[in-house]
């Protein structure tokens, strides 16, 4: 039976205007991707398989806001939906950047239309959260994976993340295209909560402006984000740094145990070593930090997709990444003269321990 034929009396998209591009979040709210329906048909292996082949939309601008939830996604289904949502918000901003080359009147119209659509979405999402009882307290950790109410908890996580993602997208558009938006139309996070969705605003909300403070060592900020000031961006190799961090951010790189235990300045030193050293060193360090294992075990990425991901992060070719990853296995028959990541295993451990002792 087709999921789209299921009679499910949910709110209709009466406030959503037609757009040239169809986004997944419309289907998540109104269509065949509604997660409370898919839970009755698809299980974890289905979503694990989808994640293995998922292609993320690259960002064409540096983010100014982020979603900061302490609860990690606890099922492959949630992780897959988060990928869909992130691709949509990234795609919306990328499309506006592409449209910016058009006339000022046209881009101003496109921006206004996108902002209104996001505002309408927020109202609809909040109404759906209340209607289907996707309460905050249902957002839990992986300990509830086998709970009989798992599907309800998954839906709660997905829709609260969708709400936060739309808020972030709205705020990003305001920052990136401020010159096209009248000053009195600009919204704060508090405005969005209090005026648009009539939802109490408190310090518990999960939208955070990216911290861009400089450390005493003059290094990159502890949250691994770019400073908005362009002189700082140029000083710390904007393109190389942003490419790497844009790729690893989604996979919770900064939450790896060996990284999260470091204080801010040692964290910065570690990141600099990773992005400034030769690729074999970088891959050996990522392996030592547990990042390669995390990609496979926590995010169900296949070896091919891990190689693709690392290649994008370092702006290099996939074959070189593959060779350096393979030689980390002592039994591999890969050419160790050409790919030398295994030669750096002792050095990366020594470097990490020195950084750890300095924290």
C-alpha angles and dihedrals in degrees: 000000000000115000090222091062095057111116103232116159102221131146114287126234093252094141099045115102121216116266134194091235122052114219129206092235089069088057091045091056102034111008148047094312095063099137097216088061098043089053090070093055111029131054134193098283089059093056094040088057091048091050092052091062099034117128116205121217109243116236117244094197137038114260122244098188136040141188110245113192122161091211113084119215105271103198137042088240091062092045091052093050091048088054090053092049094047091049090052096051091044090048092051093053092042090053091052090049088053091048092050090086088068125085119302092245093052096047090045088054092048092049093048090048092050092048092050091048092052091048090050090048092052091054092049094045092051091049091050092048089055095041096051094036096241090164126183091246089064090066101098142156132264091277088084095054094114094039116127088235093053094120091054091049091048091052091049091053093046096049096044088050090048090052092050092045091054090049090051091047091051091050092046091053089052091053098042096043103027093133090064096049123078111245093238091054094059114111133207122211087256091054091053093051099040103035105029108034097017089230120146112256118220142151087269093074113112103226112108130183108231112259111238102174118141120239125230089257092055092243135132118300118271091247088060093238131138120256111240093226107099095217089060090047092054092045094057101042099263098199098048094042097045093047091054097043095044089057101045098038094080092054093056093248092165090055095062108122095240090053102038091054091061123087119238103272095047088047089056092049090052093051091050091052091052097050099035101047126078116282095254089057092046093052092046089052093048088052092049091049090054095244097127091050090047092054090054102038103033100033101028093231115168119231090256092053091046089055090048092049094049091045090055092046092056097031092237138120123286095232093059091050092048093050093050092047093049095052089060085075107080090212095053118117092209117134103273092187092061098035113043109171090120090063090063098054094097093043096050091050091049092047092049093049090050090051091046092052090052093056 
